[in-house]
Amino acid sequence: MTATRKREITKADVLPAADYARQRKEKRQAVVALKKKRRIEVGPVATFYFENFDTMLQQVQEMLHIEKGGDAQLVDELRAYNPLIPQGRELVATVMFEIDDPVRRANFLSRLGGVEHTAFIKIGSETVKGVPEEDQDRTNEAGKASSVQFIHFPFSEAAAAAFKQAGAQVILGFEHPAYGHMAVMSEETRTALAGDLD
């Protein structure tokens, strides 16, 4: 994994297709181990996956490996995934609402409009409000939420300092009327994510 905190994937970071194919198993295993510390379940069906340079680089490599679109595809992948790399004093999460039953899922998401605006991280007296990724509106005109959301958490200096304190109690959650769930972040996860903050 990267020793210094990189904030943008460039073509130079991406392995040639043949090299990645040879190293794919090891690369995937390394990122699975990394992601384990960066994953938090909130309530019965929501999971936050906190992204960084390494998780996004792996995603780009996988997309190129599967779709084999070469340099033309790389441009699109970088445009899609670079905005999800933390830029200094923020955390960035992919949030997935995972319900297997399609009827139940559609019914649930129809009541979840605007959920992307209600995510928060609370550390003591400091609260960091989630800001949805601006690439597209993830609640449609009928008020149905997307099952995948991309949320930035921009930290103030005080909130970042509080988050970095060993043993700090961090609460992650939603304040949505149809999904008012919270979870306490483990110390292992807090420590891993603290490395994303300047």
N, C-alpha and C positions, 0 to 999 in steps of 0.2 A: 504494500500500500504506500501511498505518497507520504514522504517524511515532512515536507512543507505543505502548507495549505494552498492548494491551487484553486482558482475560482473560475476558470474557463477551460474547456476542452478545445484543443486545436487539432488540426490534421496531424501534427507531429506527435501527439499523444496516442493516436490510434494505431494499433498494430496492423501491419499488412495482413490480408485475409488468410494466407497460408500460415503465417506465424501464429495468428490467433487460433486457428483450427488446431494446431499442434499443442497449444498451451491452454485450450479452452477448459478442460476439466479442472486444472489447478486454479485458473482464474475464477471460475465459477465457485469452487469450494471456498476460496479466500473471501469472496464477496458474501457468500451465504453466512460465513462466520461473522463477518463485519455487520451484516444486516441484523443478525440475531440480537445484537446489543442496541440496535437503533429502531426496534419495532415495539409498539405499545398498543395493546387492545384497550379500547374505551367503550364500555357498554357491551351489549351482546353481539353487535354486528359490525362495529367500526374498528379499523386497524390503521394506526398511523405508522408510516414508514418514513423515517427521517433520512433525507438524502444528503449526499456530499459528492465531492469530485469523483471518488472511487465508485460509488454506486451508479452514478450517471455515466461514467466512462464504460463500465461494464454493460449498461443498458445499450449504449451506442454500439459497442462491439457486437453484442448479441443481435441487434437489429440488422447490422451489416452482414453478419454471418448467416442469418436466416434468409434475408431478402436478397442478398448479393447484388445490391444496387450500385456499389462502387462510389466514386467521388460525387456523382450527382446526388445519390441518396445521403451521403455524409453531410452535405450542406443542410438538408432538411432535418437530419437527426440532431445536428449541433444547434440548429435554430429551436428545436423542440426541447432539448434536454439541458442546454446551458443555463436557461433561466431558473432551473431547479437546483442549482449549486449555490449554497450559502455564500453571501458576499461580504462577510465580515462580522457584523453584529446582528445576525439573523439565523434562525433555523428555518428549514424548508421541509415540508412533509407532503408525501403522497398519501391521501386518505382514501381508504377503500371501504365501502359498505358492502359486505359479503353475505348474500342470502342465496342459497342454492335454488330454492323454489321460485320459478319465474313469476308466478301470479302473486305470491307473497311479496317478492322483491318490488314489483311494479306498484303494488298497493302501498308498501312502506315508503318508497321514494316519492310517491305522489303527495305525501304529507310532509316531506322533508325540504321543501323549497326554501332557499336562503340559508341552509345549514352552514354553507361555506363562510358566512359572515358571523357565525356565532362561536367559532373555535377560540380557545384561550389557553394560555399557560399561566399558572399562578405560582409565584415564589414568595412566600411570606406576604408582605403588604404590596408587592409589585405584581401587576397583571399585564401580560402581553397579549394583545388582541390579534387574532389571525387575520391576515389579508389575503383574499383569494388571488391566485395567479390571473393575470389580466388577458391571457391568450384568447379566452372565450367565456361567455356567460354559461355557468354550469347549472343554472336553474332555467328550465324552459318557460314559455309563456303560460303554460297551464300550471306552473308552480311545482313541477316535478324536478327533483334534484338528480344530478348525474350520480352514478354509483362510484365514480372516481373523482376526487377533488384534489387540487394542488394548492397548498396553503403556505404562505410566508408568515413568519413570526418575527417582526422587527423589534429588537430589544433596545430599550434605553440603556444608558451607561450603568445606571443603578440596578436595573433588572439583570443585565449581563453579569455584573459583579455578584449579585445575590445568587444567580444560577450557578456560578463557578465555585461557590463555597461548598467544601466537602460536607456531606451530610444534609445539605439543604433539602427541605421538603418541597417537591415540585408536583403540582397537580395539573393535569392535562384534561381538557374536557370541552363540552358543547353547552351552550345556553339556549338551545332550540326547544320550543315548547313540546315538540314531538320526539325530542331526543336529548334530554337533559342529563347526560351521563358524564362521569368523571373517573379518572384513574390516577393513582399515585405512581409517579415515575420511580423505577428502581434506582438505587445508587449506581449500579453498573451502567444503566442507560444515561443517567444524568452526567456521569463522568465522560462517557463516549461523546455525548452531544456538546458538552462544555468545550471540547476541542474545536468545534465549529465557530465558536465566538471569539472575536478579537477582545 
